[in-house]
């Protein structure tokens, strides 16, 4: 996916993991294998959490709030979360989707 396809998103958009990916948890994050593209992605612990939270119900705003609470941050990591999501989108690991009614 090129930069033109990875457009900005709203903090209230929602994302879901792309289909056909094999996820293997590791002590320091996870490994995501995309068999169709024969590509391996290594996600650090925070990126792995962001990836897991792309469940079709949580928005970037909700993901930021979760990360701030989970890591005991004084401020929500809006920029870092946005950068992470942009990378996950660009690498074909998550995609936008219609918002689920089952928001946690």
C-alpha positions, 0 to 999 in steps of 0.5 A: 500500500503506498502513502496515497492509500494510507489517508488520515483518519478520524479519532472516532473511526474504527479498524479491524485486523485484516483477514488471513494473517497468522498471529504468534505472540512473543515475549516482546510483542507478536509476529504477524505473518501474511502468507498471501504477501509472504511477509513477516511483521514484528510488532513491539509490545505496544504495537501488538496491543494497538493491533489487538485493540483494532477489533471493530469496536474501539476507535483510536480515541478509545485505544489512546485512553486504554494505553494511557491507563495501561501504561500509567501515562499522564497524557493520552499518546494520541500522536504515537497511537496515530503513527502506529495505526498509520503503519499498521494500515500501510503494512496491510495489517488493519483496515477501516471498518463500519463501527460495531454496536458492541463498543466496550 
